[in-house]
Amino acid sequence: MHVPNLEGARVGVVVPAYRVAPQIEQVIRGIPSWIETIIVVEDKSPDDTAARVLALADPRVVLLRHTENQGVGGAMRTGFKEAMRRKLDVVVKMDGDDQMDPAHLAQLVEPLLDGDADVTKGNRYHSPTSLAGMPKIRVIGNAGLTFMVKAASGYWANFDPANGYVALRREVLERLNLDRLPSRYFFESGLLIELGILRAVVRDVPIDARYGNEHSSLSVTRTLFGFPPRLALGSVKRVFWRYFVYDFSAVSIFVMLGLPLFLFGAIFGVTLWYRFAAADQFASAGMVMFAAMPIILGFQMLLQAVVLDVTGVPRFPICVPLREAAREAHEARSHSRGAP
């Protein structure tokens, strides 16, 4: 197994654990020795998950237990806060169901060590071979989800948005409002939306799909009908904060002009059609164009805003490279020791 050159960086893993008693021991045993801390968050699991974790007696393991079930998002909030308290430089999320191969940990961590990204995420869509190992229900659910999450988060070049194998720099966690992250099945998508507001660089890392005999908890109905309203709200939220609060650009102008024009034309056109249809009359060409032109102009402006958003995917990490940060910290300590 490949071991990354940490150069003093502290790396930890957070494992949300709920009904994973048969797999949790294998998950913890598989985490390589270069991982400094393993934070297991037992989310009020009705089985003996916690007892099995304690029986391993791994000195790296920190077991946190919820008195009420909070979902994967709630468990990750608890784990992230503990990771920040322990000053871990990189935090990786690994589920407790043994579907995330620890062999990929180094691939996820290295871009963060090198300063090439702020966040890395697994991508099972990198090859047909990988997709062949994925249950068909997940392929269908993820296909319906991918485009919607791209639009909501602004990460148009990233795939496999439901993949929870994620690594983050501590500085990114410190900038996030963790309490705003969704508590349950929407956690991964909600995290990407919040990262899009920060304009953090998220890089996909090719991984292979790995599944056991457990049944998928992904509901195609919930994905295709429950996610769109939340993703629509997330998209509005991202555009507002990104283009009207943190920055003001051509996208802001196109949205500010295009949306009112499109809505005015659509509402006026429907009202016009209803009025003339009720009177059994035909509208004049001038009246039709008066409704159509705002729709056309507004749509073109909104389309241009989307094009600029697609080409404006973040490319420069917001975090200082870990090795550079370590060097600056060393120089600061040396300077303080040499000060009179």
N, C-alpha and C positions, 0 to 999 in steps of 0.2 A: 504494500500500500504506500502510495506516494506521501512523503512528509514535506509540508511547505517550510520555507525558511522564515520563521516567525520573527527573528531578530528582536526578541523581547516582547512582542505583541501578545496580549492575553486574549485567548479565544475560549468562548463558552458555548454550550448548547442548552436550549430550553426545550423541554419535552412536555407538551400538554398531554395528560394521561386520564382517559376516561374509558372504562370497560376494556382495558388492554392487558389484563392480567396474564393471558397466555403468551403475549409477545414482549412485554416490557423488559424482562430479563435479557432476552436476546438483543434488544435494542441497546441497552446500556453496555452489555459486554462487547458489542460491536463498535462502540465509539472509541477511536484510537487514543493512545496515551498522550498525544500532544495537545488534546483538548484539556484545558485546565479545570473547568468547572462544568458540571452537568446539573442543571436546575430542573427537577421534575416537579410539575404542578399537578397534584392529584385533585381532579375537579369533582369532588364528592362522588367518587366512583363507588357503585354498590358492590363491587367484587373486592378481591384481596390485592389489588394493584399496589397499594401503599406497603403492605406487609412484604410483598415480593421485592420491592425496591429496597426496603430496609435490610432484608435478608442477604442481599448482595454484599453489603458492608464495603461498598466502593467509597474511598475517602473523598473522591471528587464530587460525589452526589450530594446535592442540597435538596431535601424533600420539603415542599410546601403543600399544605392541604387546605382546600376550600371547605367551608362549612355549608355552603350552598353551591349547587351546580351553576356555573356561569357561562358555559360554552367555551369553544376553542379560543374565541377572542378574549374572553375574560381571563382564561388561563394564561394566555400570552401576555396580557397586560401585567399580571402578577409576575410572570417570569422576566419580562423586560425590565420592570422596576427593580427587581432583585439583581439583575445583571448590571444595571447602571449603578446600583448601590455598591456593587463589588468592583466597579471600575473596569469591567471587561471591555476590551477594545473592539472585538467583533463578537456578535451574537448570532447563532444559527438556530433556526427553528426546525426541529425534527419531530414528526408525529410519533406517538407511542405504539403504532400498529405494525411497525417493522416494514413499512412500504418504502422507506427512504434509505437507500444504500449508503452506508457511511464511507464507502470507497470514493464518493463524490465530494466529501467534505473539503478536501484540499482544493479541488477545482472551484468550489464556491468561495473559499476564503482568499485565495491568491490574488484575484483582481482587487480586492479590498486592501490587501497589504501593499500592492503595487501602486495604489492610488488611481486605478483605471475606472473604478466605479464606487458608488456609495452603497449600493445594494446589489446583490446577485440573487438570481432565482432560477430554479430548475426548469428545463424545457424538454418535455417528452416528445415534442413534435419534430425533432431534428432528423428523424429517419423513419422510413416505412417499417423497418424492423422493430423499432421501439414501439410504434403505434400498434403493431401486431400483438404485442403483449398486453395492451390496455383493454379492459372490458368494454364492449360495444356501447353500453349505457353511458360510460364516461366520455367516450369519443363524441357521442351525440350531444351530451350536455355541454362539453367544453367547446364544441364547434358553435353551438348557439350562443355561448357566453363570450367568446373571444372578441368579436367585433364590438359588442356593446361595452366591454371593459376597456378596449382600446380608445373608444370615443370618450368615455367617462374619465379615464385617467390621463389621456394624452400620450400614453406610451404606445404609439402606433407600430413600432418595430418589434415589440415584444409579443411572444406567443405563450400559450398555456397559462392563462391568468389564474386558473384554479389551483395551480401547483403551489403547495404550501412549503416546499423545501426552499427556505429563504435565509440569506445571511445579510446582516446589516451592521454598519458601523455604529458605535455608541453615539457619536456626534449626531447622527440622523435621529436616533431614538430620543435624544435630548431635545431636538427641535420639534418633534411630533407631540401633539396633545394626545397622549395614550388613552385618556378617558373618552375621547371622541371615536375611537376605533370600534367597529361593530363587535358585538359579543359572540355571535354564533356563526352560521354558515356563510355569511357575507364578509367574514373577516379579511380574507385574502384580497378581494376586490376593493373593500373599503381602505385597506392599507395602501394599495396602489394609487387610489384617488388622492389620499393624503400626501403620498410621496410626489404625485404629479403637481400638487400645489406648491410643494417645496422646490420643485424642479431638481430633485435628486436624480443622479444617473443610475438607471437600473439595467443591468446586463443579464441576458439569458445565458445559462450554462447548460450545454447538452447533457442530459441524463437519460438513463433507460428506465422505462416503466417497470415497476416491481410490485407484484401482487401475490397475496397468498390465497387462502380459501375463504377469507371473510367476504361478506356481501357489501356491496357499495352502498353508502348512505346518501349518495347523490340522487336527488329526485329530478328527473328531466322536466316534469311539470313545474316544480318549484323554480328550477333554473330558468325556464323559458317564459314563465308568467310572473314569478315572484321577484326576479332580479331586475327586469326592465324599469319599473317605477323607481327603485332605489338607485339604479345606475343613472337614470335621467336626472334625478335630484343631485346625484354626485357630479354629473357633468356640469350642471348649472352652477353648483358650488365652486368647482374648479375654475370655470371660466370667470366667475365673478372675482375670486381672490387672485387668480393669476393675471388677468388682463385688465382689472379695474381697481385693484387695491395695491398689489405688489408691483405692477407695471402698467403702462398705457402705450399701446402700439397700434399698428395697422389693424390687427385683429380686433382691438377694442372699437375702432372706428367702424369697421365693417359690421360688427355685431350691433353697435349702437344705432346705425342707420338702417341696416338690412332687416333686423327683426321687426321694428315698428312698421316699415313699409310692407313687409310680407303679411303681417297680421292685419294691417288696415285693408290691404287689397283682398285678403281672404274673407274678412268679416263683411266688407262692403259688397263683395261679389255674391256671397251667400244671401245677404239681405236683399240685394237687387234681384237676384233670381227668384226668391220667394215672393217678392212684391209683384213682379210681372207675371209669374206663374199663377198666382192667385187671381190676377185680373185677366188671365188668359190673353196676354199680350206679349209682344216681342220687344226686347230692349234694343235701343239704337246702337249702331256700331260705336259711336262715341262713348256711350255709357259702358259698353263692354270693355273697351280699351281703358277707360278710366279705372276699372277694377283690375284689369289684367296687367297693366304696366307696373303698378306697385308690387304685384306678386312676382313678376319677372325680375325687376330690379332688386327687390329684397332677396329673392332666392339666389341671384348671382352674387350678391354681396356676402350672404351667409356661406355660399359655396367657396368663395375666395377665402373667407375666414377659416374654413375647415382646411383648405389647402395650406395656408400659412401655419396652422396649428400642426399639421402633419409634418411639415418641413422644419418645425421648430422644436423637435424632440430634444430634451437636454443632452448635451454632449460633454460638458465640463463638470466634473464632480464638485460638489459643494464642500467636501471634506478634504483636509490636508492629508497627503499620503502618510500612512502610519510611520514609515521609516523616517520621513522628514520631521514628523511630529516628535518622534523619539529623540532625534538629533537636537531639535530645538529645546526639548525639555532637559536634555543633558547639558547643553550650553547654558541654559538658565540656571541650573544647579551649580555649575562650575563658576558662573559669574557671581552668584550669591555667596559662595564660599570664599571667593577672592575679594569681595567687597569689605571695606574697613568697618 
